[in-house]
Amino acid sequence: MKIDKFFALASEAGIAQSQIQVIKSSSTKIRLFRGDVDEFKIKESQTVIACGVYDGKFGSAISEKLDEEALKTLVESIKRNASISEKPDEVGLFAGSPKYKKKNIYSSELRNTPITEKIALLKRLEAAIKGYDPRITDADQVTYAESESEVFFYNSLGLKLKQKGNYFYFVAGAVAAENDEVKTYYDEFFGTDIKAFNPEELAKKICDKALAKFHWFTCESGQYPTVLDRTVFAALLDYFLDSTIADNVQRHTSFLEGKLNAQVGSSKLTIEEKPLERTPFYSYFDDEGVATSNKTIVKNGKLLTYLYNRETAKKDGVETTGNAAWHGGKIGTGYSSVYVKKGKQTFEKLIAPIKEGVYITEIAGLGTGMNARSGNFSCQAEGYWIKDGKINRPLNLITLSGNLLQLMKDIKGFDDRAQLDSSSFCNADCLIKKLSIGGN
């Protein structure tokens, strides 16, 4: 067996502990252009991540192959990278958790659905967009994508783990024109149950949003009650959660440093990570082989935990949270399957008390407009003006700015429209007491 050969080569090279992960993946992408298949790609790949402890230091290496020559190169690279490291290994490799919560989340039905049926659904989606309204001039980027992966994890301490999963998504955009205005809107359907996909429903959602952008205006600059669309809130939440990573806290680059068990958000805010949910993001072990667990990160606004791998947990004298993740050639920390507790009210009731405010549906430039250390942010935005508790007119050419920590503290509530999407976040639309809107 090739894995046994790797361990034998590592042992001969003086590597005290060794580990290897093999990730096999395949993907399918189909894109239409005006009724015809414009792109059809099937790709298979393999990533091999090996690491070990040599001369008291940690080294790692990556390959795409698993033949004997590749295994020799991996072993040599582990030794070389460990030799040049100035940092001693403090935790070693992991022998295994007492219990793992294994589930089968792989969809054989998705895999076995004929490609002709998937293309037929894609064509229905394109046709539904084009035929929705005379102002819809075209459908754009009408795409089906499917991904499948299988992970094998072995180490010289006897740990053997594996898991397999798959998912799909349909994505498309509508191009709408009226007078001199041209507007576009894109959306997706994501999941594992292809029978749950209704092309006409997604087309209606996309077209309605594109058509609603006509006759926009720019509001006066000021601070307004602000409703953040669930996708916008998820994008901001991603940066907030990055500050819960223990490595950032320990390096003094997190605005949540020193705030463990403190109030970092409104009492309306509860954030959980649920890697054991039966979704495409299910994972019962992390990249160190530690059993994962569902956990509450923030409860009613109080920060309950930072996110740890084994090394950062040792520094703080706590147990790892099972969030180890490879970042290049280094074990870091990550998160997925993030759930924010939704509200019980409808979107209409959420905005009903707002006399004048904004509903932000899209943002751009957050990556360059975010100061991860302070939490201050500024980005371009568009959405809708809210007047007397109702959606009034579309907004464009505005900016959204604020501070992440203050934003979380100013949450007044969520509606009930939570949905898990391909970002691995499941959350609803969020009402913020006030945010700075730059306009006229």
C-alpha positions as CSV (number, residue, x, y, z in Angstrom):
1,M,0.0,0.0,0.0
2,K,1.3,3.5,-1.0
3,I,0.5,5.0,2.4
4,D,2.5,2.3,4.2
5,K,5.4,3.0,1.8
6,F,5.2,6.7,2.8
7,F,5.5,5.9,6.5
8,A,8.4,3.5,5.9
9,L,10.3,6.1,3.9
10,A,9.6,8.8,6.6
11,S,10.8,6.5,9.3
12,E,14.0,5.6,7.4
13,A,14.6,9.4,7.0
14,G,14.5,9.9,10.7
15,I,11.0,11.6,10.8
16,A,9.7,10.8,14.2
17,Q,6.0,11.2,13.4
18,S,4.5,11.5,10.0
19,Q,1.0,12.2,8.5
20,I,-0.5,12.2,5.1
21,Q,-3.8,13.4,3.7
22,V,-5.1,12.6,0.2
23,I,-7.9,14.7,-1.2
24,K,-9.5,13.3,-4.4
25,S,-11.9,15.7,-6.1
26,S,-13.9,15.9,-9.3
27,S,-15.9,18.7,-10.7
28,T,-18.3,19.3,-13.6
29,K,-19.1,22.7,-15.1
30,I,-21.7,23.4,-17.8
31,R,-22.5,26.9,-19.1
32,L,-25.1,27.9,-21.7
33,F,-25.0,30.7,-24.2
34,R,-28.3,31.5,-25.9
35,G,-29.6,28.0,-25.8
36,D,-26.4,26.0,-26.6
37,V,-23.8,24.5,-24.3
38,D,-20.9,27.0,-24.5
39,E,-18.7,25.3,-22.0
40,F,-18.5,21.8,-20.7
41,K,-15.6,20.9,-18.3
42,I,-15.0,17.8,-16.3
43,K,-12.0,17.9,-14.1
44,E,-10.4,15.4,-11.7
45,S,-7.6,16.3,-9.3
46,Q,-5.7,14.9,-6.4
47,T,-3.9,16.8,-3.6
48,V,-1.5,15.1,-1.2
49,I,-0.5,17.0,2.0
50,A,2.2,15.4,4.1
51,C,3.8,16.5,7.3
52,G,5.9,15.3,10.1
53,V,8.2,16.0,13.0
54,Y,11.9,15.9,12.3
55,D,14.6,16.9,14.7
56,G,12.0,18.3,17.0
57,K,10.5,20.6,14.4
58,F,7.5,20.5,12.1
59,G,7.7,20.3,8.3
60,S,5.2,19.9,5.6
61,A,5.0,19.3,1.8
62,I,2.3,19.2,-0.9
63,S,2.1,17.1,-4.1
64,E,-0.4,16.1,-6.7
65,K,1.0,12.6,-7.1
66,L,1.2,9.5,-4.9
67,D,3.7,7.3,-6.8
68,E,7.0,6.2,-5.1
69,E,9.0,9.1,-6.6
70,A,6.5,11.6,-5.3
71,L,6.5,10.0,-1.8
72,K,10.3,10.3,-1.7
73,T,10.1,13.9,-2.7
74,L,7.5,14.5,0.1
75,V,9.7,13.0,2.7
76,E,12.7,15.0,1.5
77,S,10.6,18.2,1.6
78,I,9.3,17.5,5.1
79,K,12.9,17.1,6.3
80,R,14.1,20.2,4.5
81,N,11.3,22.5,5.6
82,A,11.6,21.2,9.2
83,S,15.4,21.8,9.1
84,I,15.0,25.5,8.1
85,S,12.3,26.2,10.6
86,E,13.3,28.2,13.7
87,K,10.3,27.1,15.7
88,P,10.3,23.9,17.7
89,D,7.2,21.7,17.4
90,E,5.3,21.8,20.6
91,V,2.3,19.5,20.1
92,G,3.4,16.7,17.8
93,L,0.8,14.8,15.7
94,F,-2.5,13.6,17.1
95,A,-3.3,10.1,18.1
96,G,-7.1,10.4,17.7
97,S,-10.2,11.5,19.6
98,P,-12.1,9.1,21.8
99,K,-15.2,9.3,19.5
100,Y,-16.0,10.5,16.0
101,K,-19.6,11.3,14.8
102,K,-19.5,9.8,11.4
103,K,-22.4,10.4,8.9
104,N,-23.0,9.5,5.3
105,I,-23.9,12.7,3.5
106,Y,-22.9,11.7,0.0
107,S,-25.7,11.9,-2.5
108,S,-25.6,8.9,-4.9
109,E,-28.8,10.3,-6.5
110,L,-26.9,13.5,-7.5
111,R,-24.0,11.5,-8.9
112,N,-26.3,9.2,-10.8
113,T,-28.6,11.8,-12.3
114,P,-27.9,11.8,-16.1
115,I,-26.0,14.8,-17.4
116,T,-28.8,15.3,-20.0
117,E,-31.2,16.0,-17.2
118,K,-28.9,18.6,-15.7
119,I,-28.5,20.3,-19.0
120,A,-32.3,20.2,-19.5
121,L,-32.8,22.0,-16.2
122,L,-30.2,24.5,-17.2
123,K,-32.0,25.2,-20.5
124,R,-35.3,25.6,-18.6
125,L,-33.6,28.2,-16.3
126,E,-32.3,30.2,-19.3
127,A,-35.7,30.0,-21.1
128,A,-37.6,31.1,-18.0
129,I,-35.3,34.2,-17.5
130,K,-35.5,35.2,-21.2
131,G,-39.3,34.8,-21.3
132,Y,-40.1,36.5,-18.0
133,D,-40.6,40.1,-19.1
134,P,-40.1,42.1,-22.3
135,R,-37.5,44.2,-20.4
136,I,-35.3,41.2,-19.8
137,T,-33.0,41.3,-22.8
138,D,-30.7,38.4,-22.0
139,A,-29.7,35.7,-19.6
140,D,-26.1,35.7,-18.4
141,Q,-23.6,33.1,-17.1
142,V,-26.3,30.4,-16.9
143,T,-24.2,27.7,-15.3
144,Y,-24.5,24.3,-13.6
145,A,-21.6,23.2,-11.4
146,E,-21.1,20.0,-9.4
147,S,-18.3,19.1,-7.1
148,E,-17.4,15.9,-5.3
149,S,-14.5,15.2,-2.9
150,E,-13.1,12.3,-0.8
151,V,-10.6,12.8,2.0
152,F,-8.3,10.2,3.4
153,F,-6.3,10.9,6.6
154,Y,-3.5,8.7,8.0
155,N,-0.7,9.2,10.5
156,S,2.0,7.1,12.0
157,L,0.3,7.0,15.3
158,G,-2.4,4.7,13.8
159,L,-5.1,7.3,13.0
160,K,-7.2,6.5,9.9
161,L,-10.1,8.6,8.9
162,K,-12.0,9.3,5.7
163,Q,-15.1,11.2,4.5
164,K,-16.9,11.8,1.2
165,G,-19.3,14.5,0.0
166,N,-20.8,16.2,-3.0
167,Y,-23.0,19.2,-3.9
168,F,-24.2,21.2,-6.9
169,Y,-25.4,24.7,-7.7
170,F,-27.2,26.5,-10.5
171,V,-26.3,30.1,-11.0
172,A,-27.6,32.7,-13.5
173,G,-28.1,36.4,-14.1
174,A,-30.7,38.5,-15.9
175,V,-29.9,41.5,-18.0
176,A,-32.7,44.1,-18.0
177,A,-33.0,47.3,-20.0
178,E,-35.5,50.2,-19.8
179,N,-34.9,53.5,-21.6
180,D,-31.2,54.2,-21.1
181,E,-30.8,52.0,-18.0
182,V,-29.3,48.5,-18.0
183,K,-29.4,46.5,-14.8
184,T,-28.2,43.0,-13.9
185,Y,-28.8,40.6,-11.0
186,Y,-27.3,37.2,-10.3
187,D,-28.4,34.4,-7.9
188,E,-27.9,30.8,-7.2
189,F,-29.5,27.6,-6.0
190,F,-27.2,25.4,-3.9
191,G,-27.7,22.0,-2.4
192,T,-27.4,18.2,-2.7
193,D,-31.0,17.3,-3.7
194,I,-31.3,18.1,-7.4
195,K,-35.0,17.3,-7.3
196,A,-35.6,20.3,-5.0
197,F,-34.4,22.7,-7.8
198,N,-37.1,24.6,-9.6
199,P,-35.7,26.6,-12.6
200,E,-38.8,28.8,-12.9
201,E,-38.6,29.8,-9.2
202,L,-35.0,30.8,-9.4
203,A,-35.6,32.7,-12.7
204,K,-38.5,34.6,-11.1
205,K,-36.3,35.6,-8.2
206,I,-33.5,36.8,-10.4
207,C,-35.7,38.7,-12.8
208,D,-37.7,40.4,-10.1
209,K,-34.5,41.6,-8.5
210,A,-33.1,42.9,-11.8
211,L,-36.3,44.7,-12.7
212,A,-36.6,46.3,-9.3
213,K,-33.3,48.2,-9.9
214,F,-34.8,50.7,-12.4
215,H,-35.4,54.4,-11.5
216,W,-32.8,54.5,-8.8
217,F,-31.7,57.5,-6.8
218,T,-29.0,58.4,-4.4
219,C,-30.1,59.4,-0.9
220,E,-28.6,62.1,1.3
221,S,-25.6,61.2,3.3
222,G,-26.4,60.4,7.0
223,Q,-26.8,57.7,9.6
224,Y,-29.9,55.6,9.0
225,P,-31.5,52.5,10.3
226,T,-30.1,49.8,8.0
227,V,-31.3,46.4,7.0
228,L,-28.5,44.2,5.7
229,D,-29.5,41.4,3.2
230,R,-28.5,38.0,4.5
231,T,-25.7,37.8,1.9
232,V,-24.3,41.2,2.9
233,F,-24.5,40.3,6.6
234,A,-22.7,37.0,6.0
235,A,-19.8,38.9,4.2
236,L,-19.4,41.2,7.2
237,L,-19.8,38.3,9.7
238,D,-16.9,36.4,7.9
239,Y,-14.5,39.2,9.0
240,F,-16.0,39.3,12.5
241,L,-15.4,35.6,12.9
242,D,-11.8,35.9,11.6
243,S,-11.2,37.9,14.8
244,T,-12.3,34.9,16.9
245,I,-9.4,32.8,15.6
246,A,-7.0,32.3,18.5
247,D,-3.9,32.8,16.4
248,N,-5.1,36.4,15.5
249,V,-5.8,37.0,19.2
250,Q,-2.4,35.8,20.3
251,R,-0.7,37.9,17.7
252,H,-2.6,41.0,18.9
253,T,-4.3,41.5,15.5
254,S,-7.8,40.9,16.6
255,F,-10.3,43.5,17.8
256,L,-11.8,40.8,20.0
257,E,-8.6,40.4,22.1
258,G,-9.5,40.4,25.8
259,K,-13.2,40.1,25.1
260,L,-13.8,36.5,25.9
261,N,-17.0,36.2,28.0
262,A,-17.7,39.8,27.3
263,Q,-20.6,41.3,25.4
264,V,-19.5,41.7,21.8
265,G,-22.9,41.9,20.2
266,S,-26.6,42.6,20.8
267,S,-28.6,40.1,22.9
268,K,-30.3,39.3,19.5
269,L,-27.0,37.8,18.2
270,T,-26.3,34.1,18.6
271,I,-23.6,32.5,16.3
272,E,-23.0,28.7,16.1
273,E,-20.6,26.6,14.1
274,K,-22.2,23.3,13.1
275,P,-19.8,21.1,11.1
276,L,-21.8,18.0,12.1
277,E,-25.0,19.2,10.4
278,R,-26.1,17.0,7.5
279,T,-25.1,19.6,4.8
280,P,-22.5,19.7,2.0
281,F,-20.1,21.2,4.6
282,Y,-20.3,18.3,7.1
283,S,-16.9,17.3,8.4
284,Y,-16.4,15.0,11.4
285,F,-12.7,15.7,11.8
286,D,-10.4,18.7,11.3
287,D,-7.0,18.8,9.5
288,E,-5.2,17.6,12.6
289,G,-7.5,14.6,12.9
290,V,-9.4,16.0,15.9
291,A,-13.1,15.2,16.1
292,T,-15.2,18.3,15.3
293,S,-18.2,19.4,17.3
294,N,-21.1,21.8,17.0
295,K,-20.4,24.8,19.2
296,T,-21.8,28.2,20.2
297,I,-19.3,31.0,19.5
298,V,-21.5,33.9,20.5
299,K,-24.6,33.5,22.7
300,N,-27.0,36.4,23.1
301,G,-24.1,38.7,22.3
302,K,-21.6,37.2,24.7
303,L,-18.3,35.8,23.2
304,L,-18.0,32.2,24.6
305,T,-15.0,30.9,22.8
306,Y,-12.1,31.6,20.5
307,L,-11.5,29.1,17.7
308,Y,-8.4,26.9,18.3
309,N,-6.1,24.3,16.7
310,R,-3.9,22.2,19.0
311,E,-1.0,24.6,19.1
312,T,-2.9,27.8,19.8
313,A,-5.0,25.9,22.4
314,K,-1.8,24.8,24.2
315,K,-0.7,28.4,24.4
316,D,-3.9,29.4,26.1
317,G,-4.1,26.3,28.3
318,V,-7.4,25.1,26.8
319,E,-8.7,22.3,24.6
320,T,-8.7,22.6,20.9
321,T,-12.1,23.4,19.4
322,G,-11.4,21.1,16.4
323,N,-10.9,24.0,13.9
324,A,-7.5,23.2,12.5
325,A,-7.2,23.9,8.8
326,W,-4.4,23.9,6.4
327,H,-3.3,27.3,5.1
328,G,-0.7,26.6,2.5
329,G,2.1,24.7,4.2
330,K,1.0,25.6,7.7
331,I,-1.7,24.3,10.1
332,G,-3.9,27.3,10.9
333,T,-7.5,27.7,12.0
334,G,-10.7,27.9,10.0
335,Y,-14.5,27.6,10.3
336,S,-17.5,26.7,8.2
337,S,-21.2,25.8,8.6
338,V,-21.8,29.0,10.4
339,Y,-25.4,29.5,11.7
340,V,-26.9,32.7,13.1
341,K,-30.1,32.4,15.0
342,K,-32.9,33.7,12.9
343,G,-35.8,35.8,14.1
344,K,-39.5,34.9,14.0
345,Q,-40.8,37.9,12.2
346,T,-41.2,38.4,8.4
347,F,-39.1,40.8,6.4
348,E,-42.1,43.1,6.2
349,K,-42.5,43.2,10.0
350,L,-38.7,43.7,10.4
351,I,-38.8,47.0,8.4
352,A,-42.2,48.1,9.5
353,P,-41.0,50.5,12.3
354,I,-38.5,52.3,10.0
355,K,-39.6,55.8,9.0
356,E,-36.6,56.5,6.8
357,G,-33.8,53.9,6.3
358,V,-32.0,51.7,3.8
359,Y,-32.0,48.1,2.8
360,I,-28.5,47.0,1.5
361,T,-28.7,44.2,-0.9
362,E,-25.3,44.3,-2.6
363,I,-21.8,45.5,-1.6
364,A,-18.5,45.8,-3.5
365,G,-14.9,46.5,-2.4
366,L,-15.2,45.1,1.1
367,G,-11.9,43.3,0.8
368,T,-10.0,46.6,0.3
369,G,-12.3,48.6,2.5
370,M,-12.0,46.4,5.6
371,N,-9.4,47.1,8.4
372,A,-9.3,43.6,10.0
373,R,-7.4,44.9,13.0
374,S,-9.8,47.7,14.0
375,G,-13.0,46.4,12.4
376,N,-13.6,49.6,10.6
377,F,-15.0,49.2,7.0
378,S,-16.2,51.2,4.1
379,C,-17.5,49.8,0.8
380,Q,-19.7,50.6,-2.2
381,A,-23.3,49.5,-1.9
382,E,-26.7,49.4,-3.5
383,G,-30.1,48.5,-2.3
384,Y,-33.4,50.2,-1.5
385,W,-34.7,53.2,0.3
386,I,-37.2,52.4,3.1
387,K,-39.9,54.9,3.8
388,D,-42.7,54.6,6.3
389,G,-42.0,50.9,6.9
390,K,-42.0,49.9,3.2
391,I,-39.6,49.4,0.4
392,N,-39.7,52.7,-1.6
393,R,-37.2,53.1,-4.4
394,P,-33.9,51.5,-5.5
395,L,-30.7,53.1,-4.3
396,N,-27.4,53.3,-6.1
397,L,-24.1,55.2,-5.9
398,I,-23.9,55.0,-2.1
399,T,-21.3,53.8,0.4
400,L,-21.7,51.8,3.6
401,S,-19.3,52.3,6.5
402,G,-19.1,51.5,10.1
403,N,-17.3,49.4,12.7
404,L,-17.9,45.6,12.9
405,L,-17.9,45.4,16.7
406,Q,-20.3,48.4,16.9
407,L,-22.4,46.9,14.2
408,M,-22.8,43.6,16.1
409,K,-23.8,45.5,19.2
410,D,-26.4,47.6,17.3
411,I,-28.3,44.6,15.9
412,K,-32.0,45.1,16.6
413,G,-33.2,41.8,15.2
414,F,-33.4,39.3,12.3
415,D,-36.2,38.2,10.1
416,D,-37.1,34.5,9.4
417,R,-35.5,34.2,5.9
418,A,-32.4,32.2,6.9
419,Q,-30.9,30.1,4.2
420,L,-27.7,28.1,3.8
421,D,-25.7,29.0,0.7
422,S,-22.4,28.1,-0.9
423,S,-20.5,30.4,1.4
424,S,-21.4,27.9,4.2
425,F,-23.2,30.6,6.1
426,C,-26.8,30.2,7.2
427,N,-28.3,33.5,8.4
428,A,-31.3,35.9,7.8
429,D,-31.6,39.6,7.0
430,C,-30.5,41.8,9.8
431,L,-31.7,45.1,11.1
432,I,-29.0,47.5,12.5
433,K,-29.9,50.5,14.7
434,K,-27.9,52.8,12.4
435,L,-25.0,52.8,9.9
436,S,-23.3,55.6,8.0
437,I,-24.6,55.9,4.4
438,G,-22.6,58.1,2.0
439,G,-24.7,59.6,-0.8
440,N,-25.4,63.1,-2.0
